[in-house]
Structures are given as structure tokens and as C-alpha cells.
């Protein structure tokens, strides 16, 4: 599982308008190797496996699904629509070593097509209330 913290303000959500966006630049991506490692703050973040040079995602919604489940204490409003993404990422160059043997890596750069070329079959944003936050 890859994970990385993002700066405050990188994600914006406006459920009244049914829109959301995520914009990140120069973010280090760490590989925690396992899901439990990624969720346990006692484990180190792992090795930097990539750098997100730039990432921009946009969600726009077409309709809302809302429901309340009093028996299970759950209430939510979910907005379905479309999303676009544009991303550039780089993996670091790692020199070869003999002790321990390591073939090294040449680095790799990925550049997606422009966001306008995105094909979206399903996208969803929403809010939910459960547990102590649930109120019918």
C-alpha cells in the first residue's frame, strides 16, 4: 500500500454543488509494504518509491443517493457522477551496489494524458454519519 500525507487545502469538497478536487505537487510516496504497516503509526513510513510531481483530480456529480438505516445507526448522502485525473510521477534513480547486491534502478517518469481525455465510468463523493455522530 502506498501512502503519503498531503498539505492542508489540497482537497476541496463542496457537497452542496456536488464537486470535489484534489491537487498535489511534489509529494513523496512511501511504500509501507503491507496494509497493517500503513495503518500503524509505530511503523516507519518505508522507502520513498515515487514522487508525485503533480496530480489533479476533479469530481462532478449528476445525482444523489441518500439513505438512513436506523437499525445499524448509519446515514449518508452520496453523489455519483464523473471524475477526471491528470498526473505526472517519477521514481527515483538508485545506483547499483555490490554489497548487498542491488541491480539499481534507472528511474521512470510517467505522464498521463490531459484530464480532458479522461474516461469516467463511475465516481462518487459523499458524507456519512454513524456511531456517536448518527442522528435520525
Backbone torsions as a table, in degrees:
resi	resn	phi	psi	omega
1	UNK	NA	128.9	175.5
2	UNK	-95.4	142.8	177.3
3	UNK	-150.9	156.9	176.0
4	UNK	-161.3	143.3	173.6
5	UNK	-73.9	150.0	176.1
6	UNK	-120.8	150.6	-179.5
7	UNK	-64.1	148.8	173.7
8	UNK	-54.7	141.7	179.5
9	UNK	88.8	-5.2	-179.9
10	UNK	-71.9	-29.1	179.1
11	UNK	-111.8	132.7	178.8
12	UNK	-130.3	132.1	-178.9
13	UNK	-131.3	131.6	174.2
14	UNK	-129.2	91.6	-176.2
15	UNK	-67.3	-27.2	177.9
16	UNK	-64.4	-36.2	177.8
17	UNK	-91.1	-13.3	-178.2
18	UNK	72.5	38.4	-179.9
19	UNK	-129.6	154.8	174.3
20	UNK	-154.6	155.0	176.9
21	UNK	-147.8	154.6	174.8
22	UNK	-135.4	125.5	-179.6
23	UNK	-133.5	119.5	-176.5
24	UNK	-133.7	140.5	175.5
25	UNK	-133.3	142.7	173.9
26	UNK	50.7	49.6	179.9
27	UNK	-99.8	131.4	175.1
28	UNK	-79.7	135.1	179.5
29	UNK	-109.2	122.6	-178.3
30	UNK	-101.4	146.6	175.4
31	UNK	-105.9	113.2	180.0
32	UNK	-87.5	-4.1	175.8
33	UNK	73.5	-34.7	178.6
34	UNK	-139.9	156.3	177.0
35	UNK	-61.2	-46.5	178.7
36	UNK	-57.6	-39.9	177.3
37	UNK	-61.0	-39.9	-176.5
38	UNK	-69.6	-23.1	-177.6
39	UNK	-99.0	-8.7	-176.2
40	UNK	-102.8	114.3	-177.2
41	UNK	-67.8	-12.6	177.8
42	UNK	-77.0	-17.8	179.3
43	UNK	-88.4	146.0	175.2
44	UNK	-66.8	160.5	-177.7
45	UNK	-65.9	-19.8	-178.1
46	UNK	99.0	-162.6	-177.2
47	UNK	-95.3	147.9	174.1
48	UNK	-70.1	117.5	-179.8
49	UNK	-102.6	-18.2	-179.0
50	UNK	-164.0	165.0	173.8
51	UNK	-124.2	123.9	173.7
52	UNK	-84.1	104.1	180.0
53	UNK	-66.9	-43.8	175.0
54	UNK	-158.1	143.6	178.8
55	UNK	-145.5	130.1	176.8
56	UNK	-137.8	120.4	175.5
57	UNK	-123.3	142.2	178.5
58	UNK	-132.3	134.1	175.3
59	UNK	-115.3	134.1	170.8
60	UNK	-130.7	142.4	-172.4
61	UNK	-114.9	156.1	-179.1
62	UNK	-112.2	-35.9	-179.1
63	UNK	-151.7	164.5	-174.6
64	UNK	-117.0	141.0	170.4
65	UNK	-117.8	121.5	179.0
66	UNK	-123.5	142.9	173.0
67	UNK	-157.1	159.8	176.7
68	UNK	-128.9	131.1	177.7
69	UNK	-122.8	89.3	-176.4
70	UNK	-62.3	-36.9	-177.9
71	UNK	-61.1	-38.4	-179.4
72	UNK	-100.7	1.6	177.7
73	UNK	64.1	49.7	-177.4
74	UNK	-135.6	137.6	177.3
75	UNK	-144.4	136.6	-178.4
76	UNK	-154.6	154.8	172.7
77	UNK	-124.7	119.2	-177.3
78	UNK	-123.8	133.8	-173.7
79	UNK	-112.5	117.7	-179.3
80	UNK	-102.2	144.2	-180.0
81	UNK	-173.9	-128.6	-176.6
82	UNK	-131.5	159.3	176.9
83	UNK	-137.3	151.3	173.4
84	UNK	-125.0	154.5	178.8
85	UNK	-145.0	144.3	174.0
86	UNK	-140.4	127.2	-174.5
87	UNK	-144.9	145.2	170.6
88	UNK	-129.9	127.5	-178.6
89	UNK	-137.8	152.9	-178.5
90	UNK	-133.5	138.0	170.9
91	UNK	-99.3	145.5	-176.0
92	UNK	-71.4	153.1	171.7
93	UNK	-81.7	132.0	179.2
94	UNK	-123.8	119.4	-179.4
95	UNK	-68.2	150.8	177.0
96	UNK	-69.5	146.5	176.4
97	UNK	-132.0	156.2	178.4
98	UNK	-99.1	-23.2	-178.8
99	UNK	-138.4	105.0	-4.8
100	UNK	-73.3	158.3	-179.6
101	UNK	-59.8	126.7	179.8
102	UNK	-148.1	118.7	-177.1
103	UNK	-69.9	-11.8	-178.5
104	UNK	78.9	175.3	177.5
105	UNK	-139.2	142.8	-178.6
106	UNK	-84.1	-7.6	-174.0
107	UNK	83.0	157.2	-176.2
108	UNK	-151.1	141.2	176.9
109	UNK	-122.2	128.5	178.6
110	UNK	-114.0	129.9	176.3
111	UNK	-129.1	117.8	-179.4
112	UNK	-74.9	169.8	169.7
113	UNK	-68.4	162.9	177.8
114	UNK	-59.1	152.0	-178.7
115	UNK	-55.6	-32.5	-178.1
116	UNK	-63.7	-16.6	179.5
117	UNK	-94.5	0.4	-178.8
118	UNK	-61.4	141.9	173.2
119	UNK	-112.9	121.6	-175.4
120	UNK	-118.8	119.8	177.4
121	UNK	-96.0	-24.9	-179.2
122	UNK	-163.1	135.1	173.3
123	UNK	-149.6	146.8	-176.9
124	UNK	-147.7	137.9	169.5
125	UNK	-129.7	161.7	179.6
126	UNK	178.1	-176.7	175.4
127	UNK	-136.5	148.7	178.4
128	UNK	-138.7	158.2	176.2
129	UNK	-132.0	130.9	177.6
130	UNK	-152.2	176.0	179.8
131	UNK	56.6	-133.8	-177.9
132	UNK	-68.6	-15.3	-179.8
133	UNK	-90.0	-5.4	-178.2
134	UNK	-77.5	134.8	171.3
135	UNK	-148.8	124.8	-176.9
136	UNK	-81.3	NA	NA
